[in-house]
């Protein structure tokens, strides 16, 4: 091509353009997966709810509070019951009372024995919870749990004997038969001992229900977890729904409502602080509740492991009414 001539556009005479350089793609070797991968598993945390009417509802307020171990470790969140929760529990106990009272003494004894059987099957779980709650060694916690199981058995044996011990035929100077025999009080409110998370509760609960009462329990405020687990045992035993209702929460909110409730017939104040007991018992005057309280000469803290002091037929009698019947002779 001569100088000054225009370069041809395309065609055979056009100069060839150099091809674009090829990109080199990096190749990565495939790494085979591990033969046995290590799975990371998160533990399933237990949710501690209320025990009312055989079910496990949350508090209607949706509130909860942190429960700490004896060494300060946070253990779980427990439901913080409201006043409405307590009123609902009393209503449930009243409905359950009539059916439980109507069962024979032999049946009630068998039901309490069944609770002991189920507790025996969950000893390890209760030992761990009691050890965490009370700061006990494994052996000391095991003793607490074993004694709680034995206490259910002890009171089960009294179911068909308390009427013979407390009842009587009265001598009267008239042509009548005169009989006195015990009957259950009705709905009993129990403020569980705060320091003994399981054994103290069982020692106050078993004598109340063996005679036919229904109960509303305010669990230990600082150590409530064994109480809720006890509710799980009761739910799977033969105890009718509503005979035992267990609430967790702050005592300053719940105890005054329980003490002043007009449909509660008896009040157990063993778990009320000594300097607050007189005030709480004063709230029970309005409907003349039966009261069970520690004797004045009992040292605190109470020794719940002492069988001679902590399991007594008098504790059954505390929530019994004595009924006397006159019947003419010859009719």
C-alpha positions as CSV (number, residue, x, y, z in Angstrom):
1,X,0.0,0.0,0.0
2,X,1.5,3.4,-1.1
3,X,1.8,6.2,1.3
4,X,-1.2,8.5,1.4
5,X,-3.6,5.8,0.5
6,X,-6.5,5.0,2.9
7,X,-6.4,1.7,4.6
8,X,-9.0,-0.6,3.3
9,X,-11.9,-1.4,5.6
10,X,-12.2,-5.0,6.2
11,X,-11.8,-7.5,3.4
12,X,-8.8,-9.5,2.4
13,X,-6.4,-6.7,2.4
14,X,-7.1,-5.6,5.9
15,X,-4.4,-6.4,8.5
16,X,-5.2,-9.1,11.0
17,X,-5.7,-8.0,14.6
18,X,-3.9,-10.0,17.2
19,X,-6.1,-12.3,19.2
20,X,-7.0,-11.3,22.8
21,X,-5.0,-13.0,25.5
22,X,-6.7,-15.9,27.2
23,X,-7.5,-15.6,30.9
24,X,-6.1,-18.3,33.0
25,X,-8.6,-19.5,35.6
26,X,-7.3,-20.7,38.9
27,X,-8.3,-24.2,39.8
28,X,-8.7,-25.2,43.4
29,X,-8.5,-28.8,44.5
30,X,-11.6,-30.2,46.1
31,X,-11.1,-31.0,49.8
32,X,-13.1,-34.0,50.9
33,X,-15.3,-33.4,54.0
34,X,-14.2,-34.8,57.3
35,X,-15.3,-38.4,57.8
36,X,-16.8,-37.7,61.3
37,X,-17.6,-34.0,61.8
38,X,-17.8,-32.8,65.4
39,X,-21.4,-31.6,66.1
40,X,-21.8,-28.8,68.5
41,X,-24.9,-29.3,70.7
42,X,-26.5,-26.7,72.9
43,X,-28.1,-28.1,76.1
44,X,-31.9,-27.7,76.4
45,X,-32.6,-25.4,79.3
46,X,-35.5,-26.3,81.5
47,X,-38.4,-23.9,81.8
48,X,-39.7,-23.7,85.3
49,X,-43.4,-22.8,85.3
50,X,-46.3,-22.8,87.8
51,X,-48.2,-26.0,88.7
52,X,-52.0,-25.3,88.8
53,X,-54.8,-27.7,88.2
54,X,-52.5,-30.4,86.9
55,X,-51.1,-28.2,84.2
56,X,-48.0,-26.0,83.9
57,X,-49.0,-22.5,82.9
58,X,-46.9,-19.4,82.8
59,X,-47.8,-16.5,85.0
60,X,-50.6,-14.5,83.5
61,X,-48.4,-11.4,83.8
62,X,-45.6,-13.0,81.8
63,X,-43.1,-12.0,84.4
64,X,-40.2,-14.1,85.7
65,X,-37.2,-13.7,88.0
66,X,-33.7,-15.1,88.1
67,X,-33.0,-18.0,90.6
68,X,-29.5,-18.2,91.8
69,X,-27.6,-21.2,93.3
70,X,-26.2,-21.0,96.8
71,X,-22.8,-19.9,95.3
72,X,-24.4,-17.1,93.3
73,X,-24.5,-18.7,89.9
74,X,-27.7,-18.0,87.9
75,X,-29.6,-21.3,87.6
76,X,-32.8,-20.5,85.8
77,X,-35.7,-18.2,85.4
78,X,-38.8,-19.0,87.5
79,X,-42.3,-17.7,86.9
80,X,-43.2,-14.7,89.0
81,X,-46.8,-15.3,90.0
82,X,-49.3,-12.5,90.2
83,X,-52.3,-12.0,92.5
84,X,-54.6,-13.3,89.8
85,X,-52.5,-16.5,89.5
86,X,-53.0,-17.0,93.2
87,X,-56.8,-16.4,93.0
88,X,-57.0,-18.8,90.1
89,X,-55.1,-21.4,92.1
90,X,-57.5,-21.1,95.1
91,X,-60.5,-21.5,92.8
92,X,-58.9,-24.6,91.3
93,X,-58.2,-26.1,94.8
94,X,-61.8,-25.5,95.8
95,X,-63.1,-27.5,92.9
96,X,-60.7,-30.3,93.5
97,X,-61.4,-30.5,97.3
98,X,-64.8,-32.2,97.0
99,X,-63.5,-35.1,94.9
100,X,-60.4,-35.6,97.0
101,X,-62.3,-35.5,100.3
102,X,-64.7,-38.1,98.9
103,X,-62.0,-40.7,98.3
104,X,-61.5,-43.4,100.9
105,X,-58.7,-43.2,103.3
106,X,-57.1,-46.3,101.8
107,X,-57.1,-44.7,98.3
108,X,-55.5,-41.5,99.7
109,X,-52.8,-43.5,101.3
110,X,-52.1,-45.4,98.1
111,X,-51.8,-42.1,96.2
112,X,-49.3,-40.7,98.6
113,X,-47.3,-43.9,98.4
114,X,-47.3,-43.5,94.6
115,X,-45.7,-40.1,95.0
116,X,-42.9,-41.7,97.0
117,X,-42.4,-44.3,94.2
118,X,-42.0,-41.6,91.5
119,X,-39.7,-39.5,93.7
120,X,-37.5,-42.6,94.1
121,X,-37.2,-42.8,90.3
122,X,-36.0,-39.2,90.0
123,X,-33.6,-39.1,93.0
124,X,-30.6,-38.0,91.0
125,X,-32.4,-35.0,89.5
126,X,-33.7,-33.9,92.9
127,X,-30.3,-34.4,94.5
128,X,-28.7,-32.1,91.9
129,X,-31.3,-29.4,92.3
130,X,-31.2,-29.5,96.1
131,X,-27.4,-29.4,96.1
132,X,-27.4,-26.3,93.9
133,X,-30.2,-24.6,95.8
134,X,-28.9,-25.2,99.3
135,X,-25.2,-25.4,98.7
136,X,-25.0,-29.0,100.0
137,X,-22.5,-31.7,99.2
138,X,-23.8,-34.6,97.1
139,X,-24.1,-36.9,100.1
140,X,-26.0,-34.3,102.2
141,X,-28.3,-33.5,99.3
142,X,-28.9,-37.3,98.9
143,X,-29.9,-37.5,102.6
144,X,-32.4,-34.7,102.1
145,X,-34.0,-36.3,99.1
146,X,-34.1,-39.8,100.8
147,X,-35.7,-38.3,103.9
148,X,-38.3,-36.5,101.7
149,X,-39.2,-39.8,100.1
150,X,-39.5,-41.6,103.4
151,X,-41.8,-38.8,104.7
152,X,-44.3,-39.4,102.0
153,X,-44.4,-43.0,103.0
154,X,-44.7,-42.2,106.6
155,X,-47.8,-39.9,106.1
156,X,-49.3,-42.4,103.6
157,X,-49.4,-44.9,106.5
158,X,-51.5,-42.5,108.6
159,X,-54.2,-42.1,106.0
160,X,-56.5,-44.8,107.4
161,X,-55.4,-44.5,111.0
162,X,-55.8,-40.8,111.9
163,X,-59.6,-41.2,112.3
164,X,-59.2,-44.0,114.8
165,X,-56.6,-42.0,116.8
166,X,-58.5,-38.7,116.9
167,X,-62.1,-40.0,116.7
168,X,-64.0,-41.4,119.8
169,X,-67.3,-42.6,121.2
170,X,-68.2,-40.1,123.9
171,X,-70.0,-41.2,127.1
172,X,-73.2,-39.2,127.5
173,X,-75.9,-39.4,130.2
174,X,-78.7,-39.8,127.8
175,X,-80.1,-42.5,125.5
176,X,-77.9,-41.5,122.6
177,X,-74.8,-42.7,120.7
178,X,-72.4,-39.8,120.6
179,X,-69.5,-40.0,118.0
180,X,-66.7,-37.5,117.3
181,X,-64.7,-37.9,114.1
182,X,-62.3,-35.7,112.1
183,X,-63.1,-34.1,108.7
184,X,-60.7,-32.1,106.5
185,X,-60.8,-28.3,106.8
186,X,-61.0,-27.5,103.0
187,X,-58.5,-25.4,101.1
188,X,-55.2,-24.9,103.0
189,X,-52.7,-22.2,102.0
190,X,-49.1,-23.3,102.7
191,X,-46.1,-20.9,102.8
192,X,-43.3,-23.3,102.3
193,X,-40.1,-23.1,104.4
194,X,-37.7,-20.9,102.5
195,X,-34.5,-22.6,103.7
196,X,-35.4,-26.2,103.0
197,X,-36.3,-26.4,99.3
198,X,-37.7,-29.9,99.2
199,X,-37.8,-31.7,102.6
200,X,-39.4,-28.7,104.4
201,X,-42.1,-28.4,101.7
202,X,-42.9,-32.2,101.8
203,X,-43.0,-32.1,105.6
204,X,-45.8,-29.4,105.5
205,X,-47.6,-30.6,102.3
206,X,-48.0,-34.3,103.0
207,X,-49.9,-34.0,106.3
208,X,-52.2,-31.4,104.8
209,X,-53.4,-33.5,101.9
210,X,-53.4,-37.0,103.5
211,X,-56.6,-36.2,105.3
212,X,-58.4,-34.8,102.2
213,X,-57.6,-31.1,102.1
214,X,-56.7,-29.3,98.9
215,X,-53.7,-26.9,98.9
216,X,-52.2,-23.8,97.4
217,X,-48.5,-23.7,98.0
218,X,-46.2,-20.6,97.8
219,X,-42.8,-22.2,97.1
220,X,-39.5,-21.0,98.5
221,X,-38.7,-17.6,97.0
222,X,-35.0,-18.1,96.8
223,X,-34.9,-21.9,96.2
224,X,-38.1,-22.7,94.2
225,X,-36.7,-25.2,91.6
226,X,-37.2,-28.4,93.6
227,X,-40.8,-27.4,94.3
228,X,-41.6,-27.0,90.6
229,X,-39.9,-30.4,89.9
230,X,-42.1,-31.9,92.6
231,X,-45.1,-30.6,90.7
232,X,-43.9,-32.6,87.7
233,X,-43.9,-35.7,90.0
234,X,-47.4,-34.9,91.2
235,X,-48.7,-34.4,87.7
236,X,-47.6,-37.9,86.7
237,X,-48.8,-39.5,89.9
238,X,-52.4,-40.3,91.0
239,X,-52.9,-37.1,92.9
240,X,-56.0,-35.5,91.3
241,X,-55.5,-32.3,89.4
242,X,-56.0,-29.3,91.6
243,X,-55.3,-31.0,95.0
244,X,-51.8,-29.5,95.0
245,X,-51.1,-26.1,93.3
246,X,-47.6,-24.7,93.5
247,X,-46.8,-21.0,92.8
248,X,-43.4,-19.4,92.6
249,X,-42.8,-15.7,93.0
250,X,-42.2,-12.9,95.5
251,X,-43.7,-13.5,98.9
252,X,-44.3,-9.9,99.6
253,X,-46.8,-10.0,96.7
254,X,-48.4,-13.4,97.3
255,X,-48.6,-14.0,101.1
256,X,-50.9,-11.2,102.0
257,X,-53.4,-12.3,99.3
258,X,-53.3,-15.9,100.4
259,X,-53.7,-14.9,104.1
260,X,-56.7,-12.7,103.5
261,X,-58.4,-14.8,100.9
262,X,-62.0,-15.5,102.0
263,X,-62.1,-19.0,100.4
264,X,-59.0,-20.3,102.1
265,X,-59.9,-22.2,105.3
266,X,-56.5,-22.8,106.7
267,X,-53.0,-21.2,106.6
268,X,-49.6,-22.8,107.3
269,X,-47.1,-20.1,108.3
270,X,-44.0,-22.2,108.9
271,X,-42.4,-20.5,105.9
272,X,-43.2,-16.9,107.1
273,X,-40.3,-15.0,108.7
274,X,-40.7,-14.8,112.5
275,X,-40.8,-11.0,112.5
276,X,-43.7,-11.0,109.9
277,X,-45.7,-13.9,111.2
278,X,-48.0,-11.9,113.6
279,X,-48.9,-9.5,110.8
280,X,-49.7,-12.4,108.3
281,X,-51.7,-14.3,110.9
282,X,-53.7,-11.1,111.6
283,X,-54.8,-11.1,108.0
284,X,-56.3,-14.5,108.5
285,X,-58.7,-13.4,111.2
286,X,-61.5,-12.2,108.9
287,X,-62.8,-15.7,108.1
288,X,-61.3,-17.4,111.1
289,X,-58.8,-19.5,109.3
290,X,-57.2,-22.5,111.1
291,X,-53.5,-21.7,111.6
292,X,-50.4,-23.9,111.8
293,X,-47.3,-22.2,113.1
294,X,-44.0,-23.3,114.7
295,X,-44.0,-23.6,118.5
296,X,-42.4,-20.7,120.2
297,X,-39.5,-22.7,121.6
298,X,-38.4,-24.2,118.3
299,X,-35.0,-22.9,117.3
300,X,-34.5,-21.5,113.8
301,X,-33.5,-22.8,111.4
302,X,-35.6,-25.9,112.1
303,X,-34.0,-29.3,111.7
304,X,-36.1,-31.0,109.1
305,X,-34.0,-34.1,109.2
306,X,-35.1,-34.8,112.8
307,X,-37.8,-37.4,112.3
308,X,-39.0,-37.1,115.9
309,X,-39.7,-33.4,115.5
310,X,-40.5,-33.1,111.8
311,X,-43.1,-35.8,111.2
312,X,-46.0,-35.8,113.7
313,X,-49.6,-36.9,113.6
314,X,-50.4,-33.5,115.2
315,X,-49.5,-31.9,112.0
316,X,-52.3,-33.8,110.3
317,X,-54.7,-32.7,113.0
318,X,-53.8,-29.1,112.5
319,X,-56.1,-28.9,109.5
320,X,-59.0,-31.1,110.6
321,X,-62.4,-30.2,112.0
322,X,-63.9,-32.4,114.7
323,X,-67.5,-33.3,114.0
324,X,-69.8,-34.7,116.7
325,X,-72.9,-36.6,115.9
326,X,-75.8,-37.6,118.2
327,X,-77.8,-40.7,117.3
328,X,-80.8,-42.0,119.4
329,X,-80.3,-45.5,120.7
330,X,-82.8,-48.0,119.3
331,X,-83.4,-46.2,116.0
